Amino acid sequence: MAKRILFRAHGGPEVLEYVDYTPAEPGPQQVRVRNHAIGLNFIDTYFRSGLYAPPALPSGLGSEGAGIVEAVGSEVSRFKVGDRVAYGSGPLGAYSEVHVLPEANLVKLPEGISFEQAAAVMLKGLTVQYLFRQTYELKGGETVLFHAAAGGVGLLACQWAKALGVKLIGTVSSPAKAALAKSLGAWETIDYSHEDVAKRVLELTDGKKVPVVYDGVGKDTWLTSLDSLAPRGLMVSFGNASGAVDGVNLGILSAKGSLYVTRPTLASYANNAENLQAMANDLFGMITSGKLKIEIGARYSLADAAKAQTELAARHTTGSTVLLP
């Protein structure tokens, strides 16, 4: 027997149950991992609330973790029992002591990176990897806008941007978060609680605005993001922390300067084992070289997953949060 988090209906954190279950045996191309640490992410709240639909209810939750391989299927060739591994793209069910997932979704974890670091960084770090190295390939010298710069993804973005020679303007909600973002590499910050973001971007860029905006907030920042873009700039909407962007009139893109918009997801970039491992190697290289420091702001027991999600949704967390089985 093992423990996991389960939910039987959509709703708030109160729908999460901590239950006993019997872990499945891995199928031919599956691996069973004994989790040592589990990542907490905003997307988990989307599945719980029903914004994103899980395959069926009742359902497990969570898509990110790290641990030790404890069983492999008959056709698995890349991993063996005892290997250190990490994953960041599901399937759902990572909020568990033991998780069974496809071999193609796992990466090998270098000895120099801890399980907590890996669980804290896989989804967020791979997100920054595709945003900065693939969706809009930053070369260095650019000035960009990144929303929620003191969040888990944002703090990695601040560091990665600095390593690339990019001036990152980060939006934050308090002086403390501004100080944190700047300490980790943000060039400038804008406190959206009392500053006009688009106006400040215009001032900081001497009227040029930015070629790309990375927006994981969604509904509340959509227009601000468009107003911060230079003509023919790219709006990268990669999250819905404030709710989904909807009812968009495409004419607004032409009115604001023939803008581009994309709604990427990690799954479209890490779409096979080879691409996933290559992206992870890039990420792990940034960590082992010291260019990325993994800030774990809080640790909760797996049994306290509901409390952890409540704190995350209330913007009371900084950096990454991990759950410990």
C-alpha positions as CSV (number, residue, x, y, z in Angstrom):
1,M,0.0,0.0,0.0
2,A,1.0,3.6,-0.5
3,K,-0.5,7.1,-0.1
4,R,-1.6,9.6,-2.7
5,I,-3.8,12.6,-3.2
6,L,-7.1,12.0,-5.0
7,F,-10.0,14.2,-6.0
8,R,-13.5,12.9,-6.9
9,A,-15.1,16.3,-8.0
10,H,-13.9,19.6,-9.2
11,G,-13.7,22.5,-6.7
12,G,-11.4,24.2,-4.2
13,P,-8.5,22.7,-2.3
14,E,-11.0,21.0,0.0
15,V,-11.8,18.4,-2.6
16,L,-8.3,16.9,-2.3
17,E,-8.2,13.7,-0.3
18,Y,-5.2,11.9,1.1
19,V,-5.9,8.2,0.6
20,D,-4.4,4.7,0.6
21,Y,-4.0,2.9,-2.7
22,T,-2.2,-0.1,-4.3
23,P,0.3,1.1,-6.9
24,A,0.0,-0.5,-10.3
25,E,2.6,-2.8,-11.9
26,P,4.3,-1.0,-14.8
27,G,3.1,-1.9,-18.3
28,P,5.6,-2.9,-21.0
29,Q,6.8,0.6,-21.7
30,Q,6.2,2.1,-18.2
31,V,8.4,2.8,-15.2
32,R,7.3,2.9,-11.5
33,V,9.1,5.6,-9.6
34,R,9.3,5.9,-5.8
35,N,9.0,9.7,-5.4
36,H,11.4,11.5,-3.1
37,A,10.0,14.9,-3.9
38,I,7.0,16.3,-5.8
39,G,6.6,19.6,-7.6
40,L,3.7,22.0,-6.9
41,N,2.5,24.0,-9.9
42,F,-0.3,26.4,-10.8
43,I,-1.4,24.0,-13.5
44,D,-2.3,21.5,-10.7
45,T,-5.0,24.0,-9.5
46,Y,-6.4,24.2,-13.0
47,F,-7.0,20.4,-13.1
48,R,-8.5,20.5,-9.6
49,S,-10.9,23.3,-10.4
50,G,-12.0,22.0,-13.7
51,L,-10.4,24.7,-15.9
52,Y,-8.5,21.9,-17.5
53,A,-10.3,18.6,-17.6
54,P,-8.5,15.5,-16.3
55,P,-9.1,12.2,-18.3
56,A,-11.7,11.0,-15.8
57,L,-12.8,11.4,-12.2
58,P,-11.8,10.3,-9.6
59,S,-8.3,11.4,-10.6
60,G,-4.8,11.8,-9.2
61,L,-3.0,15.2,-9.4
62,G,0.4,16.6,-10.2
63,S,2.8,16.1,-13.1
64,E,6.2,16.7,-11.7
65,G,8.5,14.8,-9.4
66,A,11.8,13.0,-8.8
67,G,12.9,9.8,-7.3
68,I,14.2,6.3,-7.7
69,V,13.1,3.7,-10.3
70,E,11.7,0.7,-8.4
71,A,10.2,-1.3,-11.3
72,V,10.4,-1.3,-15.1
73,G,8.2,-2.8,-17.8
74,S,9.3,-5.6,-20.1
75,E,10.1,-3.3,-23.0
76,V,11.9,-0.5,-21.1
77,S,15.4,0.0,-22.3
78,R,16.6,3.4,-21.0
79,F,16.1,2.9,-17.3
80,K,16.8,0.2,-14.7
81,V,15.8,-0.3,-11.0
82,G,17.8,2.1,-8.8
83,D,18.2,4.8,-11.4
84,R,17.8,8.4,-10.3
85,V,15.1,10.0,-12.5
86,A,12.9,13.1,-12.8
87,Y,9.8,14.1,-14.8
88,G,7.8,17.2,-15.4
89,S,5.0,16.4,-17.9
90,G,2.8,13.9,-16.3
91,P,0.6,11.9,-16.6
92,L,-1.4,13.1,-13.7
93,G,-0.7,11.4,-10.4
94,A,2.6,12.8,-9.2
95,Y,1.0,13.7,-5.8
96,S,1.8,10.2,-4.6
97,E,4.4,8.2,-2.8
98,V,4.7,6.0,-6.0
99,H,4.0,7.0,-9.6
100,V,3.8,4.9,-12.8
101,L,4.5,6.7,-16.0
102,P,5.7,6.1,-19.6
103,E,9.4,5.6,-20.1
104,A,9.4,8.5,-22.6
105,N,8.3,11.0,-19.9
106,L,11.3,10.4,-17.7
107,V,14.8,11.9,-17.8
108,K,18.0,10.7,-16.1
109,L,18.9,12.9,-13.1
110,P,22.6,13.8,-12.7
111,E,24.1,13.0,-9.3
112,G,24.9,16.7,-8.7
113,I,21.2,17.6,-8.6
114,S,19.1,16.7,-5.6
115,F,15.6,15.2,-5.8
116,E,14.1,18.4,-4.2
117,Q,15.9,20.6,-6.8
118,A,14.7,18.4,-9.6
119,A,11.1,18.3,-8.4
120,A,11.2,22.1,-7.9
121,V,12.6,22.8,-11.4
122,M,11.5,20.2,-14.0
123,L,8.2,21.8,-15.1
124,K,9.2,25.4,-14.4
125,G,12.7,25.0,-15.7
126,L,11.7,23.2,-18.9
127,T,9.1,25.9,-19.4
128,V,11.8,28.6,-19.3
129,Q,13.9,26.5,-21.6
130,Y,11.3,26.4,-24.3
131,L,10.2,30.0,-23.8
132,F,13.8,31.4,-24.0
133,R,15.5,29.0,-26.3
134,Q,12.7,27.9,-28.7
135,T,9.5,29.9,-28.7
136,Y,11.5,33.2,-29.0
137,E,15.1,32.3,-29.1
138,L,16.9,35.0,-27.1
139,K,20.3,35.9,-28.3
140,G,21.4,38.4,-25.7
141,G,21.0,42.2,-25.8
142,E,17.2,42.1,-25.9
143,T,14.9,43.7,-23.3
144,V,11.9,41.6,-22.5
145,L,8.9,41.7,-20.1
146,F,8.2,38.8,-17.9
147,H,5.1,38.8,-15.7
148,A,5.1,37.4,-12.1
149,A,8.9,37.6,-11.9
150,A,9.0,36.4,-8.3
151,G,7.1,33.2,-8.9
152,G,8.6,29.8,-9.4
153,V,8.9,30.2,-13.2
154,G,9.8,33.9,-12.9
155,L,12.8,33.5,-10.6
156,L,14.3,30.9,-13.0
157,A,13.6,33.3,-15.9
158,C,15.4,36.1,-14.1
159,Q,18.5,34.0,-13.7
160,W,18.4,32.5,-17.2
161,A,17.9,35.9,-18.8
162,K,20.9,37.4,-17.0
163,A,23.0,34.4,-18.0
164,L,22.0,35.1,-21.7
165,G,22.8,38.8,-21.4
166,V,19.1,39.7,-21.6
167,K,17.5,42.7,-19.8
168,L,14.5,41.2,-18.1
169,I,11.8,43.6,-16.8
170,G,9.7,41.7,-14.3
171,T,6.3,42.5,-12.8
172,V,5.9,41.9,-9.1
173,S,3.3,42.7,-6.4
174,S,5.4,44.0,-3.5
175,P,8.8,45.6,-2.7
176,A,10.0,42.3,-1.2
177,K,9.2,40.4,-4.4
178,A,10.9,43.2,-6.4
179,A,14.1,42.8,-4.3
180,L,14.0,39.0,-4.7
181,A,13.6,39.2,-8.5
182,K,16.4,41.8,-8.8
183,S,18.7,39.8,-6.6
184,L,18.4,36.9,-9.0
185,G,19.0,38.8,-12.2
186,A,16.0,40.9,-13.2
187,W,17.2,44.2,-14.8
188,E,14.3,46.2,-13.5
189,T,11.0,45.4,-11.8
190,I,7.5,47.0,-12.0
191,D,5.1,46.8,-9.1
192,Y,1.8,46.3,-10.8
193,S,-0.1,47.0,-7.5
194,H,0.6,50.7,-7.9
195,E,2.5,51.3,-11.2
196,D,1.2,51.4,-14.8
197,V,3.1,48.5,-16.3
198,A,2.8,49.5,-20.0
199,K,3.8,53.1,-19.2
200,R,6.8,52.0,-17.2
201,V,7.9,49.6,-20.0
202,L,7.7,52.6,-22.4
203,E,9.9,54.6,-20.1
204,L,12.4,51.9,-19.4
205,T,12.9,51.2,-23.1
206,D,13.1,54.8,-24.2
207,G,9.9,54.5,-26.1
208,K,10.8,51.4,-28.0
209,K,8.8,48.8,-26.0
210,V,9.8,45.2,-26.0
211,P,10.0,42.5,-28.8
212,V,8.5,39.8,-26.6
213,V,6.3,39.5,-23.5
214,Y,6.2,36.3,-21.5
215,D,2.8,36.2,-19.8
216,G,1.8,33.3,-17.4
217,V,-0.9,35.4,-15.7
218,G,-3.5,35.4,-18.4
219,K,-6.7,37.4,-18.2
220,D,-5.6,40.3,-16.0
221,T,-2.5,41.1,-17.9
222,W,-3.6,40.5,-21.5
223,L,-4.1,44.1,-22.6
224,T,-1.1,45.3,-20.6
225,S,1.1,42.8,-22.3
226,L,-0.1,43.9,-25.8
227,D,0.4,47.5,-24.9
228,S,4.0,46.8,-23.9
229,L,5.0,45.2,-27.3
230,A,6.9,46.9,-30.1
231,P,5.3,46.6,-33.6
232,R,5.4,43.0,-34.8
233,G,6.3,41.9,-31.3
234,L,5.4,38.5,-30.0
235,M,2.9,37.9,-27.1
236,V,3.7,34.6,-25.5
237,S,0.7,33.6,-23.3
238,F,1.8,30.5,-21.4
239,G,-0.4,30.4,-18.3
240,N,-3.7,31.4,-16.7
241,A,-2.9,32.3,-13.1
242,S,-5.6,35.0,-13.2
243,G,-8.0,33.1,-15.4
244,A,-8.1,32.2,-19.1
245,V,-7.8,34.8,-21.9
246,D,-11.0,34.6,-23.9
247,G,-13.2,36.6,-26.3
248,V,-10.2,37.9,-28.2
249,N,-10.8,40.0,-31.2
250,L,-8.0,39.4,-33.6
251,G,-8.3,43.0,-34.9
252,I,-6.7,44.2,-31.7
253,L,-3.4,42.6,-32.9
254,S,-3.4,44.8,-36.0
255,A,-4.5,47.9,-34.1
256,K,-1.6,47.6,-31.7
257,G,1.1,47.0,-34.3
258,S,0.7,43.8,-36.3
259,L,1.5,41.8,-33.3
260,Y,2.0,38.0,-33.1
261,V,0.5,35.8,-30.3
262,T,1.2,32.2,-29.4
263,R,-0.2,29.9,-26.7
264,P,2.5,27.3,-26.2
265,T,2.6,24.3,-23.9
266,L,5.5,22.2,-22.7
267,A,4.0,19.1,-24.3
268,S,4.4,20.5,-27.8
269,Y,8.1,21.0,-27.3
270,A,9.0,18.0,-25.2
271,N,7.0,15.8,-27.6
272,N,9.3,12.8,-27.6
273,A,12.0,11.3,-25.3
274,E,14.9,12.7,-27.3
275,N,13.6,16.3,-27.2
276,L,12.7,16.0,-23.5
277,Q,16.2,14.7,-22.5
278,A,17.9,17.4,-24.7
279,M,15.8,20.1,-23.0
280,A,16.5,18.6,-19.6
281,N,20.3,18.4,-20.3
282,D,20.2,22.2,-21.2
283,L,18.4,22.9,-17.9
284,F,20.6,20.6,-15.8
285,G,23.7,22.2,-17.4
286,M,22.5,25.7,-16.3
287,I,22.1,24.3,-12.7
288,T,25.4,22.5,-12.4
289,S,27.3,25.5,-13.9
290,G,25.9,27.7,-11.2
291,K,24.0,29.9,-13.6
292,L,20.6,28.7,-12.1
293,K,20.1,28.5,-8.4
294,I,16.9,26.6,-7.4
295,E,15.0,28.6,-4.8
296,I,12.7,26.3,-2.7
297,G,10.5,28.7,-0.9
298,A,8.5,26.1,1.0
299,R,8.2,22.4,1.8
300,Y,5.0,20.7,2.7
301,S,4.2,17.1,3.5
302,L,2.2,15.3,0.8
303,A,-0.7,15.1,3.3
304,D,-0.8,18.9,3.4
305,A,-1.2,19.4,-0.4
306,A,-4.5,21.3,0.0
307,K,-2.8,23.8,2.3
308,A,0.1,24.2,-0.1
309,Q,-2.3,24.9,-3.0
310,T,-4.1,27.5,-0.9
311,E,-0.9,29.3,-0.2
312,L,0.1,29.1,-3.9
313,A,-3.2,30.5,-5.1
314,A,-3.1,33.3,-2.6
315,R,0.3,34.4,-3.9
316,H,1.9,33.8,-0.5
317,T,4.7,31.7,-2.0
318,T,8.0,32.7,-3.6
319,G,10.2,30.5,-5.6
320,S,9.3,26.9,-5.9
321,T,7.3,24.7,-3.5
322,V,7.8,21.0,-3.1
323,L,5.7,18.3,-1.5
324,L,7.5,15.5,0.4
325,P,6.0,12.0,0.6
